Amino acid sequence: MKLTQYHPSIRRLQEDFAARVARRKYTAARGPRPPKSKITDNSEPWLKNPDSVSEDWYIACRVNERVEAWKLQQTVLSDS
């Protein structure tokens, strides 16, 4: 049994080429992309990679404080 390799049809090659040309034209017309935002993270500075249970507990307490503060803020805003 003779094995033959796959050869795409001429039509398929034409469609692939047309898609590449259209993609290149579209990206050129779109212009340069705007620079990425300098703000990477505006959250509170937490302890990175906590080593002990006490550090985990400290982070959990700060999170709970912020959750309560947001709840109070939302109720004040919704009442007005």
Biopython code that builds the backbone (N, CA, C, O; Angstrom):
import numpy as np
from Bio.PDB.StructureBuilder import StructureBuilder

atoms = [
    (1, "MET", "N", (0.845, -1.173, 0.000)),
    (1, "MET", "CA", (0.000, 0.000, 0.000)),
    (1, "MET", "C", (0.895, 1.243, 0.000)),
    (1, "MET", "O", (1.785, 1.386, 0.839)),
    (2, "LYS", "N", (0.645, 2.121, -0.943)),
    (2, "LYS", "CA", (1.447, 3.318, -1.079)),
    (2, "LYS", "C", (0.798, 4.453, -0.282)),
    (2, "LYS", "O", (-0.393, 4.722, -0.439)),
    (3, "LEU", "N", (1.583, 5.116, 0.571)),
    (3, "LEU", "CA", (1.074, 6.239, 1.352)),
    (3, "LEU", "C", (1.274, 7.525, 0.568)),
    (3, "LEU", "O", (2.352, 7.769, 0.025)),
    (4, "THR", "N", (0.252, 8.329, 0.512)),
    (4, "THR", "CA", (0.372, 9.605, -0.178)),
    (4, "THR", "C", (0.212, 10.721, 0.847)),
    (4, "THR", "O", (-0.523, 10.587, 1.825)),
    (5, "GLN", "N", (0.905, 11.805, 0.608)),
    (5, "GLN", "CA", (0.822, 12.946, 1.506)),
    (5, "GLN", "C", (-0.383, 13.801, 1.148)),
    (5, "GLN", "O", (-0.881, 13.781, 0.022)),
    (6, "TYR", "N", (-0.828, 14.544, 2.135)),
    (6, "TYR", "CA", (-1.963, 15.438, 1.922)),
    (6, "TYR", "C", (-1.485, 16.691, 1.203)),
    (6, "TYR", "O", (-0.503, 17.313, 1.609)),
    (7, "HIS", "N", (-2.167, 17.050, 0.155)),
    (7, "HIS", "CA", (-1.902, 18.289, -0.559)),
    (7, "HIS", "C", (-3.197, 19.081, -0.608)),
    (7, "HIS", "O", (-4.187, 18.613, -1.169)),
    (8, "PRO", "N", (-3.204, 20.287, -0.022)),
    (8, "PRO", "CA", (-4.436, 21.071, -0.064)),
    (8, "PRO", "C", (-4.769, 21.489, -1.490)),
    (8, "PRO", "O", (-3.895, 21.628, -2.346)),
    (9, "SER", "N", (-6.039, 21.680, -1.707)),
    (9, "SER", "CA", (-6.464, 22.074, -3.049)),
    (9, "SER", "C", (-6.024, 23.503, -3.336)),
    (9, "SER", "O", (-5.706, 24.270, -2.427)),
    (10, "ILE", "N", (-6.013, 23.839, -4.614)),
    (10, "ILE", "CA", (-5.648, 25.199, -5.025)),
    (10, "ILE", "C", (-6.615, 26.209, -4.406)),
    (10, "ILE", "O", (-6.208, 27.282, -3.960)),
    (11, "ARG", "N", (-7.889, 25.851, -4.385)),
    (11, "ARG", "CA", (-8.906, 26.739, -3.805)),
    (11, "ARG", "C", (-8.611, 27.021, -2.331)),
    (11, "ARG", "O", (-8.729, 28.158, -1.874)),
    (12, "ARG", "N", (-8.228, 25.979, -1.591)),
    (12, "ARG", "CA", (-7.902, 26.144, -0.172)),
    (12, "ARG", "C", (-6.683, 27.047, 0.008)),
    (12, "ARG", "O", (-6.669, 27.894, 0.901)),
    (13, "LEU", "N", (-5.675, 26.876, -0.822)),
    (13, "LEU", "CA", (-4.491, 27.728, -0.760)),
    (13, "LEU", "C", (-4.837, 29.184, -1.066)),
    (13, "LEU", "O", (-4.312, 30.098, -0.431)),
    (14, "GLN", "N", (-5.727, 29.395, -2.047)),
    (14, "GLN", "CA", (-6.147, 30.752, -2.388)),
    (14, "GLN", "C", (-6.895, 31.406, -1.223)),
    (14, "GLN", "O", (-6.682, 32.580, -0.920)),
    (15, "GLU", "N", (-7.769, 30.639, -0.579)),
    (15, "GLU", "CA", (-8.526, 31.177, 0.552)),
    (15, "GLU", "C", (-7.602, 31.525, 1.723)),
    (15, "GLU", "O", (-7.778, 32.561, 2.365)),
    (16, "ASP", "N", (-6.628, 30.670, 1.999)),
    (16, "ASP", "CA", (-5.665, 30.951, 3.070)),
    (16, "ASP", "C", (-4.861, 32.218, 2.774)),
    (16, "ASP", "O", (-4.655, 33.055, 3.653)),
    (17, "PHE", "N", (-4.414, 32.344, 1.535)),
    (17, "PHE", "CA", (-3.645, 33.519, 1.156)),
    (17, "PHE", "C", (-4.498, 34.784, 1.270)),
    (17, "PHE", "O", (-4.027, 35.801, 1.780)),
    (18, "ALA", "N", (-5.735, 34.732, 0.804)),
    (18, "ALA", "CA", (-6.627, 35.888, 0.886)),
    (18, "ALA", "C", (-6.888, 36.269, 2.345)),
    (18, "ALA", "O", (-6.962, 37.454, 2.671)),
    (19, "ALA", "N", (-7.028, 35.282, 3.213)),
    (19, "ALA", "CA", (-7.250, 35.564, 4.635)),
    (19, "ALA", "C", (-6.027, 36.244, 5.251)),
    (19, "ALA", "O", (-6.170, 37.177, 6.040)),
    (20, "ARG", "N", (-4.824, 35.781, 4.894)),
    (20, "ARG", "CA", (-3.605, 36.411, 5.416)),
    (20, "ARG", "C", (-3.484, 37.853, 4.950)),
    (20, "ARG", "O", (-3.132, 38.731, 5.738)),
    (21, "VAL", "N", (-3.772, 38.106, 3.676)),
    (21, "VAL", "CA", (-3.692, 39.462, 3.135)),
    (21, "VAL", "C", (-4.722, 40.361, 3.817)),
    (21, "VAL", "O", (-4.410, 41.495, 4.181)),
    (22, "ALA", "N", (-5.935, 39.866, 3.991)),
    (22, "ALA", "CA", (-6.981, 40.666, 4.636)),
    (22, "ALA", "C", (-6.615, 40.963, 6.083)),
    (22, "ALA", "O", (-6.825, 42.082, 6.553)),
    (23, "ARG", "N", (-6.071, 39.980, 6.799)),
    (23, "ARG", "CA", (-5.672, 40.186, 8.196)),
    (23, "ARG", "C", (-4.570, 41.235, 8.288)),
    (23, "ARG", "O", (-4.611, 42.101, 9.162)),
    (24, "ARG", "N", (-3.588, 41.165, 7.394)),
    (24, "ARG", "CA", (-2.496, 42.127, 7.388)),
    (24, "ARG", "C", (-3.017, 43.535, 7.079)),
    (24, "ARG", "O", (-2.584, 44.511, 7.691)),
    (25, "LYS", "N", (-3.943, 43.630, 6.132)),
    (25, "LYS", "CA", (-4.515, 44.921, 5.764)),
    (25, "LYS", "C", (-5.333, 45.499, 6.908)),
    (25, "LYS", "O", (-5.262, 46.698, 7.181)),
    (26, "TYR", "N", (-6.105, 44.657, 7.578)),
    (26, "TYR", "CA", (-6.930, 45.104, 8.703)),
    (26, "TYR", "C", (-6.066, 45.623, 9.844)),
    (26, "TYR", "O", (-6.350, 46.683, 10.401)),
    (27, "THR", "N", (-5.021, 44.892, 10.196)),
    (27, "THR", "CA", (-4.182, 45.318, 11.315)),
    (27, "THR", "C", (-3.398, 46.578, 10.963)),
    (27, "THR", "O", (-3.142, 47.400, 11.843)),
    (28, "ALA", "N", (-3.013, 46.750, 9.709)),
    (28, "ALA", "CA", (-2.312, 47.970, 9.303)),
    (28, "ALA", "C", (-3.251, 49.164, 9.348)),
    (28, "ALA", "O", (-2.837, 50.254, 9.744)),
    (29, "ALA", "N", (-4.501, 48.985, 8.954)),
    (29, "ALA", "CA", (-5.462, 50.087, 8.955)),
    (29, "ALA", "C", (-5.854, 50.484, 10.376)),
    (29, "ALA", "O", (-6.218, 51.633, 10.628)),
    (30, "ARG", "N", (-5.777, 49.536, 11.292)),
    (30, "ARG", "CA", (-6.161, 49.810, 12.675)),
    (30, "ARG", "C", (-5.161, 50.729, 13.351)),
    (30, "ARG", "O", (-5.511, 51.437, 14.296)),
    (31, "GLY", "N", (-3.938, 50.730, 12.888)),
    (31, "GLY", "CA", (-2.913, 51.594, 13.456)),
    (31, "GLY", "C", (-2.246, 50.954, 14.652)),
    (31, "GLY", "O", (-2.564, 49.829, 15.036)),
    (32, "PRO", "N", (-1.312, 51.694, 15.237)),
    (32, "PRO", "CA", (-0.599, 51.131, 16.382)),
    (32, "PRO", "C", (-1.516, 51.015, 17.597)),
    (32, "PRO", "O", (-2.431, 51.817, 17.787)),
    (33, "ARG", "N", (-1.252, 50.015, 18.398)),
    (33, "ARG", "CA", (-2.059, 49.815, 19.593)),
    (33, "ARG", "C", (-1.675, 50.840, 20.655)),
    (33, "ARG", "O", (-0.511, 51.231, 20.747)),
    (34, "PRO", "N", (-2.646, 51.278, 21.457)),
    (34, "PRO", "CA", (-2.309, 52.217, 22.529)),
    (34, "PRO", "C", (-1.457, 51.524, 23.580)),
    (34, "PRO", "O", (-1.546, 50.309, 23.753)),
    (35, "PRO", "N", (-0.637, 52.287, 24.278)),
    (35, "PRO", "CA", (0.210, 51.656, 25.302)),
    (35, "PRO", "C", (-0.640, 51.102, 26.439)),
    (35, "PRO", "O", (-1.734, 51.595, 26.715)),
    (36, "LYS", "N", (-0.115, 50.065, 27.092)),
    (36, "LYS", "CA", (-0.834, 49.464, 28.204)),
    (36, "LYS", "C", (-0.885, 50.432, 29.370)),
    (36, "LYS", "O", (-0.034, 51.311, 29.508)),
    (37, "SER", "N", (-1.887, 50.257, 30.196)),
    (37, "SER", "CA", (-2.061, 51.120, 31.351)),
    (37, "SER", "C", (-0.910, 50.923, 32.332)),
    (37, "SER", "O", (-0.421, 49.812, 32.531)),
    (38, "LYS", "N", (-0.495, 52.029, 32.938)),
    (38, "LYS", "CA", (0.575, 51.957, 33.930)),
    (38, "LYS", "C", (0.057, 51.424, 35.254)),
    (38, "LYS", "O", (0.835, 50.933, 36.072)),
    (39, "ILE", "N", (-1.262, 51.515, 35.477)),
    (39, "ILE", "CA", (-1.844, 51.045, 36.730)),
    (39, "ILE", "C", (-1.974, 49.535, 36.643)),
    (39, "ILE", "O", (-2.762, 49.018, 35.852)),
    (40, "THR", "N", (-1.211, 48.838, 37.447)),
    (40, "THR", "CA", (-1.270, 47.392, 37.422)),
    (40, "THR", "C", (-2.177, 46.856, 38.516)),
    (40, "THR", "O", (-2.886, 45.870, 38.315)),
    (41, "ASP", "N", (-2.154, 47.506, 39.677)),
    (41, "ASP", "CA", (-2.964, 47.023, 40.783)),
    (41, "ASP", "C", (-3.192, 48.190, 41.738)),
    (41, "ASP", "O", (-2.233, 48.784, 42.231)),
    (42, "ASN", "N", (-4.442, 48.519, 42.000)),
    (42, "ASN", "CA", (-4.720, 49.619, 42.909)),
    (42, "ASN", "C", (-5.322, 49.125, 44.223)),
    (42, "ASN", "O", (-5.953, 49.894, 44.949)),
    (43, "SER", "N", (-5.131, 47.872, 44.521)),
    (43, "SER", "CA", (-5.672, 47.331, 45.759)),
    (43, "SER", "C", (-4.704, 47.594, 46.905)),
    (43, "SER", "O", (-3.593, 48.086, 46.707)),
    (44, "GLU", "N", (-5.151, 47.257, 48.093)),
    (44, "GLU", "CA", (-4.296, 47.444, 49.253)),
    (44, "GLU", "C", (-3.106, 46.506, 49.171)),
    (44, "GLU", "O", (-3.219, 45.401, 48.641)),
    (45, "PRO", "N", (-1.966, 46.941, 49.693)),
    (45, "PRO", "CA", (-0.796, 46.058, 49.659)),
    (45, "PRO", "C", (-0.913, 44.944, 50.689)),
    (45, "PRO", "O", (-0.727, 45.170, 51.885)),
    (46, "TRP", "N", (-1.218, 43.756, 50.223)),
    (46, "TRP", "CA", (-1.302, 42.609, 51.126)),
    (46, "TRP", "C", (0.072, 41.997, 51.291)),
    (46, "TRP", "O", (1.003, 42.315, 50.552)),
    (47, "LEU", "N", (0.186, 41.138, 52.243)),
    (47, "LEU", "CA", (1.428, 40.395, 52.428)),
    (47, "LEU", "C", (1.528, 39.342, 51.334)),
    (47, "LEU", "O", (0.627, 38.518, 51.171)),
    (48, "LYS", "N", (2.597, 39.372, 50.606)),
    (48, "LYS", "CA", (2.766, 38.372, 49.551)),
    (48, "LYS", "C", (3.316, 37.097, 50.161)),
    (48, "LYS", "O", (4.210, 37.134, 51.006)),
    (49, "ASN", "N", (2.785, 35.991, 49.733)),
    (49, "ASN", "CA", (3.235, 34.670, 50.189)),
    (49, "ASN", "C", (3.346, 34.588, 51.708)),
    (49, "ASN", "O", (4.448, 34.462, 52.241)),
    (50, "PRO", "N", (2.221, 34.657, 52.404)),
    (50, "PRO", "CA", (2.287, 34.590, 53.872)),
    (50, "PRO", "C", (2.904, 33.271, 54.339)),
    (50, "PRO", "O", (2.641, 32.203, 53.787)),
    (51, "ASP", "N", (3.730, 33.388, 55.371)),
    (51, "ASP", "CA", (4.475, 32.227, 55.861)),
    (51, "ASP", "C", (3.842, 31.558, 57.064)),
    (51, "ASP", "O", (4.146, 30.404, 57.367)),
    (52, "SER", "N", (2.968, 32.271, 57.750)),
    (52, "SER", "CA", (2.434, 31.694, 58.983)),
    (52, "SER", "C", (0.927, 31.900, 59.054)),
    (52, "SER", "O", (0.344, 32.636, 58.258)),
    (53, "VAL", "N", (0.320, 31.245, 60.010)),
    (53, "VAL", "CA", (-1.119, 31.371, 60.222)),
    (53, "VAL", "C", (-1.449, 32.785, 60.688)),
    (53, "VAL", "O", (-2.497, 33.325, 60.335)),
    (54, "SER", "N", (-0.563, 33.389, 61.477)),
    (54, "SER", "CA", (-0.831, 34.748, 61.960)),
    (54, "SER", "C", (-0.890, 35.747, 60.802)),
    (54, "SER", "O", (-1.707, 36.668, 60.823)),
    (55, "GLU", "N", (-0.040, 35.575, 59.803)),
    (55, "GLU", "CA", (-0.093, 36.456, 58.629)),
    (55, "GLU", "C", (-1.370, 36.213, 57.829)),
    (55, "GLU", "O", (-1.977, 37.159, 57.327)),
    (56, "ASP", "N", (-1.782, 34.952, 57.706)),
    (56, "ASP", "CA", (-3.056, 34.648, 57.040)),
    (56, "ASP", "C", (-4.211, 35.289, 57.794)),
    (56, "ASP", "O", (-5.124, 35.843, 57.182)),
    (57, "TRP", "N", (-4.173, 35.216, 59.112)),
    (57, "TRP", "CA", (-5.239, 35.788, 59.934)),
    (57, "TRP", "C", (-5.276, 37.310, 59.784)),
    (57, "TRP", "O", (-6.354, 37.903, 59.727)),
    (58, "TYR", "N", (-4.108, 37.939, 59.721)),
    (58, "TYR", "CA", (-4.022, 39.388, 59.533)),
    (58, "TYR", "C", (-4.690, 39.782, 58.213)),
    (58, "TYR", "O", (-5.468, 40.735, 58.169)),
    (59, "ILE", "N", (-4.385, 39.051, 57.142)),
    (59, "ILE", "CA", (-4.982, 39.351, 55.832)),
    (59, "ILE", "C", (-6.485, 39.153, 55.887)),
    (59, "ILE", "O", (-7.233, 39.976, 55.359)),
    (60, "ALA", "N", (-6.947, 38.067, 56.519)),
    (60, "ALA", "CA", (-8.381, 37.797, 56.600)),
    (60, "ALA", "C", (-9.098, 38.911, 57.362)),
    (60, "ALA", "O", (-10.192, 39.320, 56.973)),
    (61, "CYS", "N", (-8.500, 39.398, 58.426)),
    (61, "CYS", "CA", (-9.119, 40.489, 59.204)),
    (61, "CYS", "C", (-9.211, 41.756, 58.363)),
    (61, "CYS", "O", (-10.235, 42.439, 58.402)),
    (62, "ARG", "N", (-8.166, 42.088, 57.604)),
    (62, "ARG", "CA", (-8.197, 43.290, 56.754)),
    (62, "ARG", "C", (-9.269, 43.148, 55.672)),
    (62, "ARG", "O", (-9.961, 44.115, 55.353)),
    (63, "VAL", "N", (-9.406, 41.951, 55.109)),
    (63, "VAL", "CA", (-10.427, 41.723, 54.079)),
    (63, "VAL", "C", (-11.813, 41.914, 54.679)),
    (63, "VAL", "O", (-12.666, 42.564, 54.076)),
    (64, "ASN", "N", (-12.040, 41.355, 55.853)),
    (64, "ASN", "CA", (-13.345, 41.500, 56.504)),
    (64, "ASN", "C", (-13.648, 42.952, 56.819)),
    (64, "ASN", "O", (-14.793, 43.383, 56.685)),
    (65, "GLU", "N", (-12.641, 43.723, 57.239)),
    (65, "GLU", "CA", (-12.844, 45.157, 57.492)),
    (65, "GLU", "C", (-13.279, 45.882, 56.218)),
    (65, "GLU", "O", (-14.189, 46.710, 56.244)),
    (66, "ARG", "N", (-12.620, 45.562, 55.109)),
    (66, "ARG", "CA", (-12.962, 46.224, 53.848)),
    (66, "ARG", "C", (-14.352, 45.831, 53.373)),
    (66, "ARG", "O", (-15.080, 46.659, 52.826)),
    (67, "VAL", "N", (-14.723, 44.572, 53.579)),
    (67, "VAL", "CA", (-16.059, 44.126, 53.184)),
    (67, "VAL", "C", (-17.107, 44.881, 53.980)),
    (67, "VAL", "O", (-18.105, 45.331, 53.416)),
    (68, "GLU", "N", (-16.899, 45.025, 55.271)),
    (68, "GLU", "CA", (-17.845, 45.762, 56.110)),
    (68, "GLU", "C", (-17.898, 47.230, 55.702)),
    (68, "GLU", "O", (-18.978, 47.820, 55.669)),
    (69, "ALA", "N", (-16.766, 47.818, 55.395)),
    (69, "ALA", "CA", (-16.739, 49.225, 54.971)),
    (69, "ALA", "C", (-17.534, 49.406, 53.679)),
    (69, "ALA", "O", (-18.267, 50.384, 53.532)),
    (70, "TRP", "N", (-17.390, 48.467, 52.744)),
    (70, "TRP", "CA", (-18.136, 48.567, 51.490)),
    (70, "TRP", "C", (-19.628, 48.365, 51.728)),
    (70, "TRP", "O", (-20.447, 49.009, 51.072)),
    (71, "LYS", "N", (-19.991, 47.490, 52.645)),
    (71, "LYS", "CA", (-21.405, 47.293, 52.944)),
    (71, "LYS", "C", (-22.012, 48.569, 53.499)),
    (71, "LYS", "O", (-23.115, 48.958, 53.115)),
    (72, "LEU", "N", (-21.284, 49.223, 54.408)),
    (72, "LEU", "CA", (-21.778, 50.476, 54.979)),
    (72, "LEU", "C", (-21.894, 51.540, 53.899)),
    (72, "LEU", "O", (-22.873, 52.285, 53.866)),
    (73, "GLN", "N", (-20.921, 51.618, 53.031)),
    (73, "GLN", "CA", (-20.939, 52.602, 51.954)),
    (73, "GLN", "C", (-22.124, 52.366, 51.024)),
    (73, "GLN", "O", (-22.785, 53.320, 50.613)),
    (74, "GLN", "N", (-22.397, 51.127, 50.691)),
    (74, "GLN", "CA", (-23.498, 50.818, 49.781)),
    (74, "GLN", "C", (-24.831, 51.148, 50.423)),
    (74, "GLN", "O", (-25.717, 51.665, 49.743)),
    (75, "THR", "N", (-25.007, 50.869, 51.702)),
    (75, "THR", "CA", (-26.281, 51.165, 52.350)),
    (75, "THR", "C", (-26.500, 52.660, 52.444)),
    (75, "THR", "O", (-27.629, 53.126, 52.288)),
    (76, "VAL", "N", (-25.446, 53.427, 52.695)),
    (76, "VAL", "CA", (-25.567, 54.888, 52.757)),
    (76, "VAL", "C", (-25.941, 55.425, 51.389)),
    (76, "VAL", "O", (-26.797, 56.304, 51.287)),
    (77, "LEU", "N", (-25.329, 54.925, 50.352)),
    (77, "LEU", "CA", (-25.621, 55.400, 49.011)),
    (77, "LEU", "C", (-27.022, 54.981, 48.552)),
    (77, "LEU", "O", (-27.693, 55.743, 47.856)),
    (78, "SER", "N", (-27.463, 53.799, 48.926)),
    (78, "SER", "CA", (-28.769, 53.339, 48.474)),
    (78, "SER", "C", (-29.911, 54.024, 49.241)),
    (78, "SER", "O", (-31.029, 54.115, 48.734)),
    (79, "ASP", "N", (-29.635, 54.501, 50.452)),
    (79, "ASP", "CA", (-30.668, 55.187, 51.216)),
    (79, "ASP", "C", (-30.943, 56.570, 50.698)),
    (79, "ASP", "O", (-32.050, 57.075, 50.884)),
    (80, "SER", "N", (-29.986, 57.211, 50.056)),
    (80, "SER", "CA", (-30.182, 58.588, 49.600)),
    (80, "SER", "C", (-30.866, 58.674, 48.280)),
    (80, "SER", "O", (-31.097, 59.773, 47.775)),
]
sb = StructureBuilder()
sb.init_structure("model")
sb.init_model(0)
sb.init_chain("A")
sb.init_seg("    ")
for serial, (resi, resn, name, xyz) in enumerate(atoms, 1):
    if name == "N":
        sb.init_residue(resn, " ", resi, " ")
    sb.init_atom(name, np.array(xyz, "f"), 0.0, 1.0, " ", f" {name:<3s}", serial, name[0])
structure = sb.get_structure()
